[in-house]
Amino acid sequence: MSLQSAVSNVLVVALMALAATGPALGDTYLGSYMARLSERDHFASDGYRLDTAAQVVRQDRANVHRFKKIDAEDGDDPWFGQANARNTLEQFLNRREAMDAATRDAIFNGTPLVQVDVYQNSAVVTIIGPGAGGGSGGISGGSQGTIPSN
């Protein structure tokens, strides 16, 4: 194998790895918000326990926007006020690249503080603090555009 061929192979593998770990290149960054995923976020509005980390994050946004059940560290956001936008968020978060297995586990089995980076066609969740604590959440940066709804 030539040096040029080896370098090409390494670049292809690196680009594939990058694509699998974050939003697609060219996906417009809209902004971020922080949220404490508290115990109440683990239950649907009619009382049943949710089945996935994506559902917990979606319920947090429903609690903030619809039910006005806001945890001290919940930041606001301009995107998920409507049910169809929260549905789209859940679809984004069910994608493998939205969060790794450890993040899904921490959300599903705990009450972490998370940052949600919102893009036009995706979202990425990062744990920024364990368990309940103090502080405040908020929106940061981005163009604050709109999320396509289904």
Phi and psi in degrees as a GROMACS rama.xvg file:
@    title "Ramachandran Plot"
@    xaxis  label "Phi"
@    yaxis  label "Psi"
@TYPE xy
-76.5531  161.32  SER-2
-61.0986  -41.0686  LEU-3
-62.4461  -42.1547  GLN-4
-65.4572  -41.2855  SER-5
-63.9715  -42.9263  ALA-6
-64.467  -41.5061  VAL-7
-60.3972  -43.1576  SER-8
-62.5156  -42.6567  ASN-9
-62.8154  -42.4299  VAL-10
-63.8799  -41.9407  LEU-11
-61.5382  -45.5127  VAL-12
-63.4125  -42.4249  VAL-13
-62.9132  -43.4843  ALA-14
-65.0802  -38.2583  LEU-15
-65.0272  -40.8445  MET-16
-65.0162  -41.8435  ALA-17
-62.2668  -42.3766  LEU-18
-64.9546  -30.6898  ALA-19
-82.8102  -10.0809  ALA-20
-112.346  4.1655  THR-21
-162.937  -172.219  GLY-22
-65.8493  154.784  PRO-23
-62.4118  143.612  ALA-24
-58.0018  134.99  LEU-25
90.8646  -6.75356  GLY-26
-75.1367  120.337  ASP-27
-69.8083  123.588  THR-28
-73.807  126.848  TYR-29
-100.148  -32.8155  LEU-30
151.688  -172.068  GLY-31
-138.895  158.007  SER-32
-141.863  158.098  TYR-33
-107.17  150.824  MET-34
-150.408  139.423  ALA-35
-89.4881  117.777  ARG-36
-88.6019  85.0366  LEU-37
-78.6107  173.97  SER-38
-56.8022  -38.7829  GLU-39
-65.3584  -23.6662  ARG-40
-73.62  -12.6729  ASP-41
-85.4654  1.04115  HIS-42
-127.586  136.449  PHE-43
-66.3227  163.99  ALA-44
-61.6837  -23.4049  SER-45
-95.1455  10.9225  ASP-46
100.966  -11.3537  GLY-47
-83.0736  149.985  TYR-48
-71.9416  135.601  ARG-49
-75.5333  156.358  LEU-50
-99.4599  -17.4989  ASP-51
-138.945  159.493  THR-52
-61.9798  -37.9664  ALA-53
-60.8038  -39.5836  ALA-54
-65.5552  -36.5232  GLN-55
-64.227  -44.9625  VAL-56
-64.4809  -41.1321  VAL-57
-61.9246  -44.5744  ARG-58
-63.8642  -35.9357  GLN-59
-56.2518  -44.4447  ASP-60
-68.985  -35.1332  ARG-61
-65.2375  -41.0731  ALA-62
-62.99  -39.0833  ASN-63
-69.0111  -52.2479  VAL-64
-85.0893  -43.7082  HIS-65
-90.7451  -46.2067  ARG-66
-98.0527  -6.37412  PHE-67
55.6334  34.1883  LYS-68
-100.576  88.71  LYS-69
-108.729  123.505  ILE-70
-75.4517  155.229  ASP-71
-55.3782  -32.0826  ALA-72
-98.3929  5.77849  GLU-73
-74.7249  125.162  ASP-74
-88.6277  158.382  GLY-75
-84.8959  168.336  ASP-76
-150.767  152.215  ASP-77
-93.2922  6.85059  PRO-78
-107.292  -31.2571  TRP-79
-112.099  31.7914  PHE-80
-73.015  -24.2139  GLY-81
-105.163  147.15  GLN-82
-58.1919  -39.6386  ALA-83
-66.0856  -32.9137  ASN-84
-69.8056  -36.7186  ALA-85
-67.693  -34.7212  ARG-86
-62.0152  -43.7256  ASN-87
-63.0679  -41.6516  THR-88
-56.5463  -47.4531  LEU-89
-60.2395  -41.9808  GLU-90
-61.0575  -43.6029  GLN-91
-58.3161  -44.9493  PHE-92
-74.7444  -15.9876  LEU-93
-78.5662  -9.62497  ASN-94
-74.5267  144.357  ARG-95
-56.1278  -39.4081  ARG-96
-76.6625  -7.00977  GLU-97
-71.3635  -32.5192  ALA-98
-164.137  149.411  MET-99
-82.4123  173.335  ASP-100
-61.0508  -38.6563  ALA-101
-64.9147  -38.2763  ALA-102
-67.5381  -44.5177  THR-103
-58.2339  -44.4305  ARG-104
-64.183  -44.4761  ASP-105
-61.6084  -39.0832  ALA-106
-70.6791  -47.7035  ILE-107
-66.3305  -34.3703  PHE-108
-107.311  7.65801  ASN-109
-150.313  -164.596  GLY-110
-129.976  58.348  THR-111
-74.1432  162.148  PRO-112
-90.8445  127.592  LEU-113
-124.088  157.759  VAL-114
-113.827  131.725  GLN-115
-112.234  115.269  VAL-116
-91.4833  122.476  ASP-117
-106.604  129.562  VAL-118
-119.924  167.301  TYR-119
-56.6956  -39.2451  GLN-120
-126.647  19.5815  ASN-121
-166.633  175.102  SER-122
-150.997  151.064  ALA-123
-132.035  131.098  VAL-124
-108.492  134.639  VAL-125
-128.6  135.118  THR-126
-76.8372  126.779  ILE-127
-117.238  -4.69863  ILE-128
-169.227  143.493  GLY-129
-87.002  161.919  PRO-130
43.6484  -177.257  GLY-131
-78.0232  150.06  ALA-132
-168.795  -169.435  GLY-133
-94.1379  178.022  GLY-134
115.957  -175.085  GLY-135
-141.092  155.452  SER-136
-108.69  166.475  GLY-137
-172.936  175.563  GLY-138
-88.7861  145.147  ILE-139
-136.392  137.79  SER-140
57.2275  -168.278  GLY-141
82.0042  174.834  GLY-142
-91.4188  -8.9266  SER-143
51.5602  41.6722  GLN-144
-74.2005  -161.493  GLY-145
-109.701  153.756  THR-146
-91.9531  132.842  ILE-147
-65.5598  136.947  PRO-148
-110.814  150.033  SER-149
